[in-house]
Every structure is written in structure tokens, then in C-alpha cells.
Amino acid sequence: MCLASVDYLVRKVVTFFHRSATATAVLMENQKMLEITSHKLIINVAMRWNISMDMLERYLEQQVAITAALLSTEACKNARQLDTLDSKTSLMQKKS
């Protein structure tokens, strides 16, 4: 698994949450319920040099809440393609 493809998949998830107010609300609710620090997700921007690492670290920090939000029927109906991200998350955890 290439780090670039993991970066791409995480970016897709983060973009999904940035574009969906409902998904963001569910994510925030899950963060409170799971007692996870309620940080916003970071998206990779080409102008900032180290932002990819920040994005991946924030994803790993919020992974449980993100997974719960993606599994909720109210947050997303068409996020089946995002399921593959869980299998690739173990790679990111091994690298950090």
C-alpha cells in the first residue's frame, strides 16, 4: 500500500465531512459520546508543506468517531466506497 493512496483516501473522507453538514453534525455528536477531543478534520492543501502529516494524524486521532459517523444511516447513504479506508488505516498506524 502506497502512502499516496492512503493520503488520497483520507482526503476523500475529510472532503466528505467538509461538504456534508449532516455528517459533520453526526461526527461531532460521536466525538462527544465517545469523549474524544472534538477537533475538526484537517484537509490537505498544496500551499502548506507538512499538512499531509497533520491530516493523517488528525484522521487517526478521530478514527473511531469517523467510523461511527460513516456507519450511521443519517450521515451518509453513499459512502460505501469509503469502507476500504479501514483496511488501509492499519498501515498508517504501523508507520506512525
Backbone as XML, in Angstrom:
<?xml version="1.0"?>
<chain id="A" units="angstrom">
  <residue number="1" name="MET">
    <atom name="N" x="0.848" y="-1.181" z="0.000"/>
    <atom name="CA" x="0.000" y="0.000" z="0.000"/>
    <atom name="C" x="0.884" y="1.230" z="0.000"/>
  </residue>
  <residue number="2" name="CYS">
    <atom name="N" x="0.657" y="2.065" z="-0.933"/>
    <atom name="CA" x="1.415" y="3.297" z="-1.119"/>
    <atom name="C" x="0.833" y="4.394" z="-0.227"/>
  </residue>
  <residue number="3" name="LEU">
    <atom name="N" x="1.704" y="5.192" z="0.365"/>
    <atom name="CA" x="1.257" y="6.281" z="1.232"/>
    <atom name="C" x="0.418" y="7.295" z="0.463"/>
  </residue>
  <residue number="4" name="ALA">
    <atom name="N" x="0.707" y="7.478" z="-0.815"/>
    <atom name="CA" x="-0.073" y="8.419" z="-1.630"/>
    <atom name="C" x="-1.526" y="7.970" z="-1.755"/>
  </residue>
  <residue number="5" name="SER">
    <atom name="N" x="-1.760" y="6.661" z="-1.863"/>
    <atom name="CA" x="-3.144" y="6.192" z="-1.969"/>
    <atom name="C" x="-3.873" y="6.318" z="-0.632"/>
  </residue>
  <residue number="6" name="VAL">
    <atom name="N" x="-3.165" y="6.127" z="0.473"/>
    <atom name="CA" x="-3.767" y="6.346" z="1.792"/>
    <atom name="C" x="-4.121" y="7.819" z="1.944"/>
  </residue>
  <residue number="7" name="ASP">
    <atom name="N" x="-3.211" y="8.692" z="1.534"/>
    <atom name="CA" x="-3.450" y="10.133" z="1.585"/>
    <atom name="C" x="-4.689" y="10.488" z="0.762"/>
  </residue>
  <residue number="8" name="TYR">
    <atom name="N" x="-4.811" y="9.901" z="-0.406"/>
    <atom name="CA" x="-5.954" y="10.153" z="-1.285"/>
    <atom name="C" x="-7.266" y="9.721" z="-0.625"/>
  </residue>
  <residue number="9" name="LEU">
    <atom name="N" x="-7.278" y="8.527" z="-0.027"/>
    <atom name="CA" x="-8.496" y="8.024" z="0.602"/>
    <atom name="C" x="-8.892" y="8.848" z="1.827"/>
  </residue>
  <residue number="10" name="VAL">
    <atom name="N" x="-7.913" y="9.235" z="2.636"/>
    <atom name="CA" x="-8.210" y="10.070" z="3.801"/>
    <atom name="C" x="-8.754" y="11.415" z="3.336"/>
  </residue>
  <residue number="11" name="ARG">
    <atom name="N" x="-8.172" y="11.957" z="2.283"/>
    <atom name="CA" x="-8.651" y="13.233" z="1.738"/>
    <atom name="C" x="-10.111" y="13.121" z="1.293"/>
  </residue>
  <residue number="12" name="LYS">
    <atom name="N" x="-10.487" y="11.978" z="0.693"/>
    <atom name="CA" x="-11.875" y="11.770" z="0.284"/>
    <atom name="C" x="-12.812" y="11.777" z="1.487"/>
  </residue>
  <residue number="13" name="VAL">
    <atom name="N" x="-12.409" y="11.128" z="2.568"/>
    <atom name="CA" x="-13.234" y="11.089" z="3.774"/>
    <atom name="C" x="-13.377" y="12.485" z="4.365"/>
  </residue>
  <residue number="14" name="VAL">
    <atom name="N" x="-12.253" y="13.195" z="4.482"/>
    <atom name="CA" x="-12.277" y="14.544" z="5.054"/>
    <atom name="C" x="-13.129" y="15.471" z="4.187"/>
  </residue>
  <residue number="15" name="THR">
    <atom name="N" x="-12.992" y="15.367" z="2.880"/>
    <atom name="CA" x="-13.793" y="16.184" z="1.969"/>
    <atom name="C" x="-15.278" y="15.882" z="2.143"/>
  </residue>
  <residue number="16" name="PHE">
    <atom name="N" x="-15.603" y="14.610" z="2.316"/>
    <atom name="CA" x="-16.995" y="14.228" z="2.554"/>
    <atom name="C" x="-17.553" y="14.949" z="3.779"/>
  </residue>
  <residue number="17" name="PHE">
    <atom name="N" x="-16.795" y="14.963" z="4.867"/>
    <atom name="CA" x="-17.264" y="15.623" z="6.086"/>
    <atom name="C" x="-17.306" y="17.144" z="5.928"/>
  </residue>
  <residue number="18" name="HIS">
    <atom name="N" x="-16.379" y="17.705" z="5.174"/>
    <atom name="CA" x="-16.388" y="19.153" z="4.960"/>
    <atom name="C" x="-17.576" y="19.597" z="4.109"/>
  </residue>
  <residue number="19" name="ARG">
    <atom name="N" x="-18.061" y="18.730" z="3.229"/>
    <atom name="CA" x="-19.161" y="19.095" z="2.331"/>
    <atom name="C" x="-20.539" y="18.769" z="2.894"/>
  </residue>
  <residue number="20" name="SER">
    <atom name="N" x="-20.598" y="17.933" z="3.910"/>
    <atom name="CA" x="-21.890" y="17.499" z="4.444"/>
    <atom name="C" x="-22.085" y="18.016" z="5.870"/>
  </residue>
  <residue number="21" name="ALA">
    <atom name="N" x="-23.022" y="18.918" z="6.022"/>
    <atom name="CA" x="-23.326" y="19.448" z="7.358"/>
    <atom name="C" x="-23.906" y="18.357" z="8.253"/>
  </residue>
  <residue number="22" name="THR">
    <atom name="N" x="-24.690" y="17.467" z="7.674"/>
    <atom name="CA" x="-25.273" y="16.373" z="8.448"/>
    <atom name="C" x="-24.194" y="15.437" z="8.962"/>
  </residue>
  <residue number="23" name="ALA">
    <atom name="N" x="-23.268" y="15.055" z="8.095"/>
    <atom name="CA" x="-22.184" y="14.163" z="8.505"/>
    <atom name="C" x="-21.309" y="14.821" z="9.568"/>
  </residue>
  <residue number="24" name="THR">
    <atom name="N" x="-21.053" y="16.110" z="9.423"/>
    <atom name="CA" x="-20.255" y="16.831" z="10.411"/>
    <atom name="C" x="-20.966" y="16.856" z="11.755"/>
  </residue>
  <residue number="25" name="ALA">
    <atom name="N" x="-22.274" y="17.059" z="11.745"/>
    <atom name="CA" x="-23.042" y="17.058" z="12.994"/>
    <atom name="C" x="-22.997" y="15.688" z="13.666"/>
  </residue>
  <residue number="26" name="VAL">
    <atom name="N" x="-23.112" y="14.629" z="12.877"/>
    <atom name="CA" x="-23.036" y="13.270" z="13.423"/>
    <atom name="C" x="-21.640" y="13.009" z="13.976"/>
  </residue>
  <residue number="27" name="LEU">
    <atom name="N" x="-20.614" y="13.466" z="13.275"/>
    <atom name="CA" x="-19.239" y="13.304" z="13.752"/>
    <atom name="C" x="-19.057" y="14.004" z="15.096"/>
  </residue>
  <residue number="28" name="MET">
    <atom name="N" x="-19.543" y="15.230" z="15.209"/>
    <atom name="CA" x="-19.412" y="15.975" z="16.461"/>
    <atom name="C" x="-20.176" y="15.288" z="17.597"/>
  </residue>
  <residue number="29" name="GLU">
    <atom name="N" x="-21.331" y="14.744" z="17.278"/>
    <atom name="CA" x="-22.117" y="14.009" z="18.274"/>
    <atom name="C" x="-21.354" y="12.771" z="18.745"/>
  </residue>
  <residue number="30" name="ASN">
    <atom name="N" x="-20.730" y="12.060" z="17.810"/>
    <atom name="CA" x="-19.947" y="10.873" z="18.161"/>
    <atom name="C" x="-18.713" y="11.237" z="18.979"/>
  </residue>
  <residue number="31" name="GLN">
    <atom name="N" x="-18.083" y="12.354" z="18.668"/>
    <atom name="CA" x="-16.930" y="12.799" z="19.444"/>
    <atom name="C" x="-17.327" y="13.033" z="20.898"/>
  </residue>
  <residue number="32" name="LYS">
    <atom name="N" x="-18.478" y="13.671" z="21.113"/>
    <atom name="CA" x="-18.953" y="13.910" z="22.483"/>
    <atom name="C" x="-19.288" y="12.600" z="23.177"/>
  </residue>
  <residue number="33" name="MET">
    <atom name="N" x="-20.007" y="11.730" z="22.479"/>
    <atom name="CA" x="-20.436" y="10.470" z="23.062"/>
    <atom name="C" x="-19.242" y="9.586" z="23.435"/>
  </residue>
  <residue number="34" name="LEU">
    <atom name="N" x="-18.220" y="9.571" z="22.586"/>
    <atom name="CA" x="-17.037" y="8.741" z="22.818"/>
    <atom name="C" x="-15.971" y="9.447" z="23.650"/>
  </residue>
  <residue number="35" name="GLU">
    <atom name="N" x="-16.265" y="10.691" z="24.047"/>
    <atom name="CA" x="-15.344" y="11.506" z="24.844"/>
    <atom name="C" x="-13.989" y="11.668" z="24.158"/>
  </residue>
  <residue number="36" name="ILE">
    <atom name="N" x="-14.055" y="11.941" z="22.855"/>
    <atom name="CA" x="-12.865" y="12.220" z="22.054"/>
    <atom name="C" x="-12.797" y="13.727" z="21.880"/>
  </residue>
  <residue number="37" name="THR">
    <atom name="N" x="-11.600" y="14.277" z="21.931"/>
    <atom name="CA" x="-11.444" y="15.711" z="21.732"/>
    <atom name="C" x="-12.106" y="16.109" z="20.422"/>
  </residue>
  <residue number="38" name="SER">
    <atom name="N" x="-12.947" y="17.126" z="20.469"/>
    <atom name="CA" x="-13.707" y="17.487" z="19.265"/>
    <atom name="C" x="-12.917" y="18.445" z="18.381"/>
  </residue>
  <residue number="39" name="HIS">
    <atom name="N" x="-11.931" y="17.885" z="17.712"/>
    <atom name="CA" x="-11.157" y="18.637" z="16.731"/>
    <atom name="C" x="-11.826" y="18.518" z="15.373"/>
  </residue>
  <residue number="40" name="LYS">
    <atom name="N" x="-11.686" y="19.551" z="14.571"/>
    <atom name="CA" x="-12.148" y="19.471" z="13.186"/>
    <atom name="C" x="-11.140" y="18.660" z="12.387"/>
  </residue>
  <residue number="41" name="LEU">
    <atom name="N" x="-11.614" y="18.049" z="11.317"/>
    <atom name="CA" x="-10.718" y="17.306" z="10.438"/>
    <atom name="C" x="-9.920" y="18.288" z="9.594"/>
  </residue>
  <residue number="42" name="ILE">
    <atom name="N" x="-8.694" y="17.930" z="9.309"/>
    <atom name="CA" x="-7.792" y="18.778" z="8.527"/>
    <atom name="C" x="-7.732" y="18.221" z="7.117"/>
  </residue>
  <residue number="43" name="ILE">
    <atom name="N" x="-7.813" y="19.111" z="6.139"/>
    <atom name="CA" x="-7.705" y="18.681" z="4.743"/>
    <atom name="C" x="-6.368" y="19.138" z="4.172"/>
  </residue>
  <residue number="44" name="ASN">
    <atom name="N" x="-5.803" y="18.302" z="3.347"/>
    <atom name="CA" x="-4.513" y="18.570" z="2.718"/>
    <atom name="C" x="-4.642" y="19.720" z="1.718"/>
  </residue>
  <residue number="45" name="VAL">
    <atom name="N" x="-3.796" y="20.724" z="1.861"/>
    <atom name="CA" x="-3.778" y="21.877" z="0.964"/>
    <atom name="C" x="-2.377" y="21.979" z="0.371"/>
  </residue>
  <residue number="46" name="ALA">
    <atom name="N" x="-2.288" y="22.154" z="-0.921"/>
    <atom name="CA" x="-0.991" y="22.145" z="-1.603"/>
    <atom name="C" x="-0.064" y="23.276" z="-1.157"/>
  </residue>
  <residue number="47" name="MET">
    <atom name="N" x="-0.604" y="24.363" z="-0.672"/>
    <atom name="CA" x="0.218" y="25.520" z="-0.304"/>
    <atom name="C" x="0.975" y="25.341" z="1.014"/>
  </residue>
  <residue number="48" name="ARG">
    <atom name="N" x="0.536" y="24.410" z="1.837"/>
    <atom name="CA" x="1.179" y="24.229" z="3.138"/>
    <atom name="C" x="2.013" y="22.970" z="3.121"/>
  </residue>
  <residue number="49" name="TRP">
    <atom name="N" x="3.262" y="23.051" z="3.506"/>
    <atom name="CA" x="4.172" y="21.914" z="3.446"/>
    <atom name="C" x="3.934" y="20.942" z="4.569"/>
  </residue>
  <residue number="50" name="ASN">
    <atom name="N" x="3.728" y="20.401" z="5.247"/>
    <atom name="CA" x="3.578" y="19.404" z="6.273"/>
    <atom name="C" x="2.111" y="19.123" z="6.593"/>
  </residue>
  <residue number="51" name="ILE">
    <atom name="N" x="1.212" y="19.626" z="5.787"/>
    <atom name="CA" x="-0.205" y="19.466" z="6.103"/>
    <atom name="C" x="-0.687" y="18.029" z="5.899"/>
  </residue>
  <residue number="52" name="SER">
    <atom name="N" x="-0.054" y="17.285" z="5.007"/>
    <atom name="CA" x="-0.458" y="15.886" z="4.801"/>
    <atom name="C" x="-0.283" y="15.080" z="6.081"/>
  </residue>
  <residue number="53" name="MET">
    <atom name="N" x="0.831" y="15.286" z="6.755"/>
    <atom name="CA" x="1.076" y="14.578" z="8.015"/>
    <atom name="C" x="0.048" y="14.990" z="9.068"/>
  </residue>
  <residue number="54" name="ASP">
    <atom name="N" x="-0.261" y="16.283" z="9.127"/>
    <atom name="CA" x="-1.270" y="16.764" z="10.076"/>
    <atom name="C" x="-2.632" y="16.138" z="9.782"/>
  </residue>
  <residue number="55" name="MET">
    <atom name="N" x="-2.979" y="16.049" z="8.498"/>
    <atom name="CA" x="-4.256" y="15.471" z="8.104"/>
    <atom name="C" x="-4.330" y="14.001" z="8.529"/>
  </residue>
  <residue number="56" name="LEU">
    <atom name="N" x="-3.267" y="13.244" z="8.281"/>
    <atom name="CA" x="-3.252" y="11.822" z="8.633"/>
    <atom name="C" x="-3.279" y="11.620" z="10.145"/>
  </residue>
  <residue number="57" name="GLU">
    <atom name="N" x="-2.539" y="12.443" z="10.886"/>
    <atom name="CA" x="-2.545" y="12.336" z="12.345"/>
    <atom name="C" x="-3.925" y="12.642" z="12.913"/>
  </residue>
  <residue number="58" name="ARG">
    <atom name="N" x="-4.577" y="13.675" z="12.392"/>
    <atom name="CA" x="-5.913" y="14.034" z="12.876"/>
    <atom name="C" x="-6.908" y="12.934" z="12.544"/>
  </residue>
  <residue number="59" name="TYR">
    <atom name="N" x="-6.764" y="12.330" z="11.354"/>
    <atom name="CA" x="-7.649" y="11.222" z="10.993"/>
    <atom name="C" x="-7.492" y="10.076" z="11.983"/>
  </residue>
  <residue number="60" name="LEU">
    <atom name="N" x="-6.255" y="9.714" z="12.296"/>
    <atom name="CA" x="-6.021" y="8.623" z="13.240"/>
    <atom name="C" x="-6.569" y="8.961" z="14.619"/>
  </residue>
  <residue number="61" name="GLU">
    <atom name="N" x="-6.432" y="10.213" z="15.032"/>
    <atom name="CA" x="-6.948" y="10.651" z="16.330"/>
    <atom name="C" x="-8.467" y="10.500" z="16.392"/>
  </residue>
  <residue number="62" name="GLN">
    <atom name="N" x="-9.138" y="10.798" z="15.302"/>
    <atom name="CA" x="-10.597" y="10.818" z="15.254"/>
    <atom name="C" x="-11.199" y="9.569" z="14.604"/>
  </residue>
  <residue number="63" name="GLN">
    <atom name="N" x="-10.384" y="8.554" z="14.351"/>
    <atom name="CA" x="-10.818" y="7.399" z="13.569"/>
    <atom name="C" x="-12.067" y="6.717" z="14.118"/>
  </residue>
  <residue number="64" name="VAL">
    <atom name="N" x="-12.168" y="6.535" z="15.414"/>
    <atom name="CA" x="-13.329" y="5.850" z="15.987"/>
    <atom name="C" x="-14.603" y="6.652" z="15.733"/>
  </residue>
  <residue number="65" name="ALA">
    <atom name="N" x="-14.543" y="7.959" z="15.958"/>
    <atom name="CA" x="-15.713" y="8.815" z="15.728"/>
    <atom name="C" x="-16.056" y="8.888" z="14.243"/>
  </residue>
  <residue number="66" name="ILE">
    <atom name="N" x="-15.043" y="8.926" z="13.388"/>
    <atom name="CA" x="-15.272" y="8.968" z="11.941"/>
    <atom name="C" x="-15.954" y="7.688" z="11.479"/>
  </residue>
  <residue number="67" name="THR">
    <atom name="N" x="-15.449" y="6.548" z="11.943"/>
    <atom name="CA" x="-16.033" y="5.265" z="11.558"/>
    <atom name="C" x="-17.484" y="5.178" z="12.014"/>
  </residue>
  <residue number="68" name="ALA">
    <atom name="N" x="-17.750" y="5.599" z="13.246"/>
    <atom name="CA" x="-19.128" y="5.576" z="13.748"/>
    <atom name="C" x="-20.026" y="6.487" z="12.917"/>
  </residue>
  <residue number="69" name="ALA">
    <atom name="N" x="-19.525" y="7.643" z="12.543"/>
    <atom name="CA" x="-20.317" y="8.573" z="11.727"/>
    <atom name="C" x="-20.579" y="7.996" z="10.341"/>
  </residue>
  <residue number="70" name="LEU">
    <atom name="N" x="-19.577" y="7.363" z="9.753"/>
    <atom name="CA" x="-19.758" y="6.785" z="8.418"/>
    <atom name="C" x="-20.720" y="5.602" z="8.433"/>
  </residue>
  <residue number="71" name="LEU">
    <atom name="N" x="-20.810" y="4.921" z="9.566"/>
    <atom name="CA" x="-21.723" y="3.788" z="9.671"/>
    <atom name="C" x="-23.158" y="4.209" z="9.966"/>
  </residue>
  <residue number="72" name="SER">
    <atom name="N" x="-23.355" y="5.444" z="10.398"/>
    <atom name="CA" x="-24.710" y="5.894" z="10.713"/>
    <atom name="C" x="-25.479" y="6.155" z="9.417"/>
  </residue>
  <residue number="73" name="THR">
    <atom name="N" x="-26.718" y="5.726" z="9.406"/>
    <atom name="CA" x="-27.527" y="5.876" z="8.196"/>
    <atom name="C" x="-27.895" y="7.325" z="7.930"/>
  </residue>
  <residue number="74" name="GLU">
    <atom name="N" x="-27.995" y="8.132" z="8.980"/>
    <atom name="CA" x="-28.371" y="9.526" z="8.761"/>
    <atom name="C" x="-27.235" y="10.353" z="8.175"/>
  </residue>
  <residue number="75" name="ALA">
    <atom name="N" x="-25.999" y="9.974" z="8.427"/>
    <atom name="CA" x="-24.863" y="10.773" z="7.957"/>
    <atom name="C" x="-24.534" y="10.515" z="6.499"/>
  </residue>
  <residue number="76" name="CYS">
    <atom name="N" x="-24.547" y="9.267" z="6.108"/>
    <atom name="CA" x="-24.159" y="9.008" z="4.720"/>
    <atom name="C" x="-24.888" y="7.801" z="4.170"/>
  </residue>
  <residue number="77" name="LYS">
    <atom name="N" x="-25.342" y="7.965" z="2.977"/>
    <atom name="CA" x="-26.033" y="6.883" z="2.292"/>
    <atom name="C" x="-25.185" y="6.317" z="1.165"/>
  </residue>
  <residue number="78" name="ASN">
    <atom name="N" x="-24.245" y="7.110" z="0.674"/>
    <atom name="CA" x="-23.444" y="6.698" z="-0.480"/>
    <atom name="C" x="-21.961" y="6.650" z="-0.152"/>
  </residue>
  <residue number="79" name="ALA">
    <atom name="N" x="-21.618" y="6.216" z="1.031"/>
    <atom name="CA" x="-20.210" y="6.202" z="1.421"/>
    <atom name="C" x="-19.640" y="4.788" z="1.426"/>
  </residue>
  <residue number="80" name="ARG">
    <atom name="N" x="-20.224" y="3.896" z="0.652"/>
    <atom name="CA" x="-19.729" y="2.523" z="0.625"/>
    <atom name="C" x="-18.285" y="2.432" z="0.161"/>
  </residue>
  <residue number="81" name="GLN">
    <atom name="N" x="-17.893" y="3.317" z="-0.758"/>
    <atom name="CA" x="-16.528" y="3.283" z="-1.261"/>
    <atom name="C" x="-15.528" y="3.701" z="-0.187"/>
  </residue>
  <residue number="82" name="LEU">
    <atom name="N" x="-15.995" y="4.353" z="0.860"/>
    <atom name="CA" x="-15.098" y="4.773" z="1.930"/>
    <atom name="C" x="-14.773" y="3.623" z="2.874"/>
  </residue>
  <residue number="83" name="ASP">
    <atom name="N" x="-15.492" y="2.493" z="2.766"/>
    <atom name="CA" x="-15.235" y="1.330" z="3.611"/>
    <atom name="C" x="-13.808" y="0.824" z="3.481"/>
  </residue>
  <residue number="84" name="THR">
    <atom name="N" x="-13.241" y="0.949" z="2.314"/>
    <atom name="CA" x="-11.897" y="0.428" z="2.084"/>
    <atom name="C" x="-10.860" y="1.138" z="2.933"/>
  </residue>
  <residue number="85" name="LEU">
    <atom name="N" x="-11.203" y="2.293" z="3.462"/>
    <atom name="CA" x="-10.251" y="3.062" z="4.248"/>
    <atom name="C" x="-9.870" y="2.348" z="5.531"/>
  </residue>
  <residue number="86" name="ASP">
    <atom name="N" x="-10.794" y="1.641" z="6.168"/>
    <atom name="CA" x="-10.471" y="0.952" z="7.408"/>
    <atom name="C" x="-9.369" y="-0.078" z="7.213"/>
  </residue>
  <residue number="87" name="SER">
    <atom name="N" x="-9.380" y="-0.759" z="6.084"/>
    <atom name="CA" x="-8.343" y="-1.749" z="5.835"/>
    <atom name="C" x="-6.976" y="-1.105" z="5.637"/>
  </residue>
  <residue number="88" name="LYS">
    <atom name="N" x="-6.969" y="0.136" z="5.184"/>
    <atom name="CA" x="-5.711" y="0.827" z="4.936"/>
    <atom name="C" x="-5.228" y="1.611" z="6.154"/>
  </residue>
  <residue number="89" name="THR">
    <atom name="N" x="-6.094" y="1.782" z="7.141"/>
    <atom name="CA" x="-5.731" y="2.542" z="8.332"/>
    <atom name="C" x="-4.657" y="1.820" z="9.130"/>
  </residue>
  <residue number="90" name="SER">
    <atom name="N" x="-4.683" y="0.506" z="9.130"/>
    <atom name="CA" x="-3.674" y="-0.241" z="9.875"/>
    <atom name="C" x="-2.272" y="0.075" z="9.360"/>
  </residue>
  <residue number="91" name="LEU">
    <atom name="N" x="-2.144" y="0.340" z="8.078"/>
    <atom name="CA" x="-0.856" y="0.724" z="7.512"/>
    <atom name="C" x="-0.386" y="2.047" z="8.098"/>
  </residue>
  <residue number="92" name="MET">
    <atom name="N" x="-1.287" y="3.015" z="8.212"/>
    <atom name="CA" x="-0.913" y="4.319" z="8.767"/>
    <atom name="C" x="-0.501" y="4.181" z="10.226"/>
  </residue>
  <residue number="93" name="GLN">
    <atom name="N" x="-1.187" y="3.330" z="10.972"/>
    <atom name="CA" x="-0.863" y="3.161" z="12.379"/>
    <atom name="C" x="0.498" y="2.503" z="12.553"/>
  </residue>
  <residue number="94" name="LYS">
    <atom name="N" x="0.861" y="1.610" z="11.660"/>
    <atom name="CA" x="2.173" y="0.969" z="11.724"/>
    <atom name="C" x="3.285" y="1.958" z="11.423"/>
  </residue>
  <residue number="95" name="LYS">
    <atom name="N" x="3.023" y="2.915" z="10.522"/>
    <atom name="CA" x="4.050" y="3.878" z="10.122"/>
    <atom name="C" x="4.262" y="4.966" z="11.156"/>
  </residue>
  <residue number="96" name="SER">
    <atom name="N" x="3.242" y="5.246" z="11.990"/>
    <atom name="CA" x="3.397" y="6.342" z="12.956"/>
    <atom name="C" x="3.889" y="5.882" z="14.293"/>
  </residue>
</chain>
